[in-house]
Amino acid sequence: ASTDDTKEVTMRYSDRGVVYVRCENRSLSLTRNAGAKCTNTPFLMYLDADDYLPPHYIEKCIAPMHDPKVALVYGDMQNFGDDNRLLNIPQFDHDRLERQNYISSHALIRRQVLDLVGGYRNLPGFALEDWDFYRRALQFNWTARKADTYVYYRVHSDSMLLCVKDKR
């Protein structure tokens, strides 16, 4: 439901397999699930419009997926915008994930796991749909791994992350 020039930008990459799909539901969870339904790829990754990946990110995240028990692969987060810190994200610890969301929304996800748990749940007002998904996905005999990489995560006054912190 973007109101910017997303369609025009994606059309420039159509020769590389990029397809534009418009959703009017304006829900993070429903939009991600709709996007997943339009693909048949074994791995998925979601990238918000104001974030970006360094050239090596996907390659570094794919390598740990050779282990069939790995459901999610994530890296560190290099903030930019109103906050320019590099967040050194911890190695995967199941107990810690139950208490704290430290895996960014940019994790590479094994498609089989997404399908197994039924995708993302629509949790209005929660703003932590990724954390909910990761916890449900890792209840089964799956694990997560941290890759030696990072994502660029834009931080600004309207960031969902800052809005969630303010509500605490």
Secondary structure as GFF3:
##gff-version 3
##sequence-region A 1 168
A	DSSP	alpha_helix	6	11	.	.	.	ID=ss1
A	DSSP	three_ten_helix	14	16	.	.	.	ID=ss2
A	DSSP	alpha_helix	28	37	.	.	.	ID=ss3
A	DSSP	beta_strand	43	44	.	.	.	ID=ss4
A	DSSP	alpha_helix	57	62	.	.	.	ID=ss5
A	DSSP	three_ten_helix	63	66	.	.	.	ID=ss6
A	DSSP	beta_strand	70	81	.	.	.	ID=ss7
A	DSSP	beta_strand	86	87	.	.	.	ID=ss8
A	DSSP	alpha_helix	94	99	.	.	.	ID=ss9
A	DSSP	beta_strand	108	110	.	.	.	ID=ss10
A	DSSP	alpha_helix	111	117	.	.	.	ID=ss11
A	DSSP	alpha_helix	129	137	.	.	.	ID=ss12
A	DSSP	beta_strand	143	155	.	.	.	ID=ss13
A	DSSP	alpha_helix	160	167	.	.	.	ID=ss14
###
